[in-house]
Amino acid sequence: MVWLMSFPNGLLENRIIRGRFKSGDYIVMLQDKLAACMKLNYGQNFYFQEDNCSVHKAKIVKYFMTEHNVNVLQWPAKSPDLNIVEDIWKMLSDIEYNRRSFENIKELKSAILDALAYVQMNKMEAILDLYKGIRKRLCCVLCKQGNFYNK
């Protein structure tokens, strides 16, 4: 599994996770990545957006967020039109799924890291545009009364 965090300045942070990912693992990763990166760049007053996977919604994770004064954006289920990371996954899949199949995990991991580096180096403007266009995306979803507009 690949965990990806995108910042409004266009930078990406990622972690490749092997095996089962539990709420305790997520908290360790948040301590390592979220607290340092977000608070350093955005101070105490920022909102963190994550999807609604069970690890993110575990009571222990909610407690961690509260204890560390992390404002978590309440997010509706199945809302890919508003999730910038979904667009970044599309960029990555366009690179990787047009290639060959992989013989082993090491080869796959290397290809994923290469794709992430490529996106970071060559698609930063596109990522910045996603952040600039979020207001328009929100308005489109509102006009569609919550229905998908990106089909």
C-alpha positions as CSV (number, residue, x, y, z in Angstrom):
1,M,0.0,0.0,0.0
2,V,1.2,3.5,-0.7
3,W,0.2,6.4,1.6
4,L,0.3,9.8,0.1
5,M,0.0,13.3,1.5
6,S,-0.1,16.4,-0.7
7,F,0.6,19.9,0.5
8,P,-0.8,23.2,-0.9
9,N,2.7,24.2,-2.0
10,G,2.8,21.2,-4.4
11,L,5.1,19.0,-2.4
12,L,4.2,15.3,-1.8
13,E,5.0,13.1,1.1
14,N,4.7,9.3,0.9
15,R,5.2,6.1,2.6
16,I,5.2,2.6,1.2
17,I,3.5,0.2,3.7
18,R,3.9,-3.5,3.7
19,G,1.5,-5.8,5.4
20,R,-1.5,-4.9,7.4
21,F,-1.8,-1.2,8.3
22,K,-3.3,-0.6,11.8
23,S,-4.4,2.5,13.6
24,G,-1.2,2.4,15.8
25,D,0.9,2.4,12.6
26,Y,-1.0,5.4,11.3
27,I,-0.4,7.3,14.6
28,V,3.3,6.6,14.4
29,M,3.3,7.9,10.8
30,L,1.3,10.9,11.7
31,Q,3.7,11.8,14.5
32,D,6.6,11.4,12.1
33,K,5.0,13.2,9.1
34,L,1.9,15.2,9.9
35,A,2.9,17.0,13.1
36,A,6.3,18.0,11.8
37,C,5.4,18.9,8.2
38,M,2.1,20.6,8.8
39,K,2.8,22.5,11.9
40,L,6.2,23.7,10.6
41,N,4.6,25.0,7.3
42,Y,1.1,26.1,8.5
43,G,1.4,26.7,12.3
44,Q,-1.4,25.5,14.6
45,N,-4.3,26.7,12.4
46,F,-4.6,24.2,9.6
47,Y,-7.1,21.5,8.5
48,F,-6.1,18.0,7.7
49,Q,-8.1,16.1,5.1
50,E,-8.1,12.4,5.0
51,D,-10.5,9.8,3.6
52,N,-12.9,7.7,5.6
53,C,-10.9,4.5,5.8
54,S,-11.3,2.6,9.1
55,V,-7.7,3.3,10.2
56,H,-8.3,7.0,9.9
57,K,-11.6,6.9,11.9
58,A,-10.4,4.7,14.8
59,K,-11.0,6.1,18.2
60,I,-7.3,6.0,19.1
61,V,-6.6,8.1,15.9
62,K,-9.3,10.6,16.7
63,Y,-7.9,10.9,20.3
64,F,-4.4,11.5,18.9
65,M,-5.7,14.2,16.6
66,T,-7.5,15.9,19.4
67,E,-4.5,15.7,21.8
68,H,-2.2,17.2,19.1
69,N,-4.7,20.0,18.2
70,V,-5.0,18.7,14.6
71,N,-8.2,20.0,13.0
72,V,-9.6,17.2,10.8
73,L,-11.9,18.2,8.0
74,Q,-15.2,16.3,8.2
75,W,-15.4,14.5,4.9
76,P,-18.3,12.9,3.2
77,A,-17.8,9.3,2.1
78,K,-17.2,8.7,-1.6
79,S,-16.3,12.2,-2.6
80,P,-13.4,11.8,-5.1
81,D,-14.3,15.0,-7.0
82,L,-13.0,17.0,-4.0
83,N,-10.0,14.9,-3.0
84,I,-6.9,16.3,-4.6
85,V,-4.9,13.2,-3.7
86,E,-7.3,11.2,-6.0
87,D,-6.1,13.4,-8.9
88,I,-2.5,12.8,-8.0
89,W,-3.2,9.0,-7.9
90,K,-4.5,9.4,-11.5
91,M,-1.2,11.1,-12.5
92,L,0.7,8.2,-10.9
93,S,-1.4,5.5,-12.4
94,D,-1.1,7.0,-15.9
95,I,2.6,6.6,-15.5
96,E,2.7,3.2,-14.0
97,Y,-0.1,1.3,-15.6
98,N,1.1,2.1,-19.1
99,R,4.3,0.2,-18.3
100,R,5.2,-3.5,-18.1
101,S,4.1,-5.9,-15.4
102,F,6.4,-6.4,-12.4
103,E,8.3,-9.5,-11.5
104,N,8.6,-8.9,-7.7
105,I,7.8,-6.4,-4.9
106,K,11.2,-4.8,-5.1
107,E,10.6,-3.9,-8.8
108,L,7.1,-2.6,-8.1
109,K,8.4,-0.5,-5.2
110,S,11.1,1.0,-7.3
111,A,8.6,1.8,-10.1
112,I,6.3,3.5,-7.6
113,L,9.1,5.6,-6.1
114,D,10.2,6.6,-9.6
115,A,6.7,7.6,-10.6
116,L,6.3,9.7,-7.4
117,A,9.7,11.4,-8.1
118,Y,8.5,12.1,-11.7
119,V,5.2,13.6,-10.5
120,Q,7.0,15.7,-7.9
121,M,9.5,17.0,-10.4
122,N,7.3,17.4,-13.5
123,K,3.8,17.8,-12.3
124,M,4.1,20.4,-9.5
125,E,2.3,23.0,-11.5
126,A,-0.6,20.7,-12.1
127,I,-0.7,20.0,-8.3
128,L,-0.7,23.7,-7.6
129,D,-3.5,24.1,-10.1
130,L,-5.6,21.5,-8.3
131,Y,-5.3,23.6,-5.1
132,K,-6.1,26.8,-6.9
133,G,-9.2,25.2,-8.4
134,I,-10.7,23.7,-5.3
135,R,-13.2,26.6,-4.9
136,K,-14.5,25.9,-8.4
137,R,-14.7,22.2,-7.7
138,L,-16.7,22.8,-4.5
139,C,-19.1,25.1,-6.4
140,C,-19.6,22.4,-9.1
141,V,-20.5,19.8,-6.5
142,L,-22.8,22.2,-4.8
143,C,-24.5,23.1,-8.1
144,K,-24.9,19.3,-8.7
145,Q,-26.4,19.0,-5.2
146,G,-23.6,16.7,-4.1
147,N,-23.6,14.5,-7.2
148,F,-20.4,13.7,-9.0
149,Y,-19.4,16.2,-11.7
150,N,-16.2,14.6,-12.8
151,K,-17.6,11.7,-14.9
